[in-house]
Amino acid sequence: MGKKSAIIFALCLALGMMAGSASANSGGKEASASSGAPTAKLEAFVVNLSTTERYLQLSLALQIANAEVNDKIKMLMPKVRHTLILLLSSKDSEQLQSLEGKHQLMEEIKDGVNKTLDLKEHDGVTDVFFENFVIQ
């Protein structure tokens, strides 16, 4: 019985790890650890900044009001990415260096995506989380 229990435990542990890995890499809606609100993760952006010798590499997740917003984001993804590329490429590297500049960018991303989705903030994107932010 001890050997059987150990095998069952190992299988359960492995399945639990695979399930956790699948939800973390789903790219769709994910639960935010702090608030339990759903998020929509976007593919990474690499854009030239307004100063042409610099570029921004950015990965982000959008906190959304509900799961239906994620479906709308997926449906309008080319338009959402276009909006964000125009916004990001209009920025100067010095604007984005400060914490205040990053917070302002978060607000502009939220407003831009909500406008693209034709939603108000409380019905659409409610927050922005940077997962990677590199200026070179």
C-alpha angles and dihedrals in degrees: 000000000000093000092047091050091050091052092048090048091050092049092049091048092050092048090049091052092049092049091050091048092049093052092046092052098038094107089210129085115337132177117255109234094223104044107014090236117141120255135201115215117210127206115260121278126218113185138163110246121228087268096069097213091064133065136189125224109196136174119184146169125212120219106221134197095236144346093267089067089060089057090051091049091052091049092050097035096126090053092044092050091046091053092049095045091053091047096046095044091053091063127097118225091238091057090056098045095078127071089237090054091051091049090050090050090051090055092047091050091049092048093044095050093045090051090049090050091044091234135129118241096257090050098043136018109003101175143004126225121196111215096175127014118174127162116192 
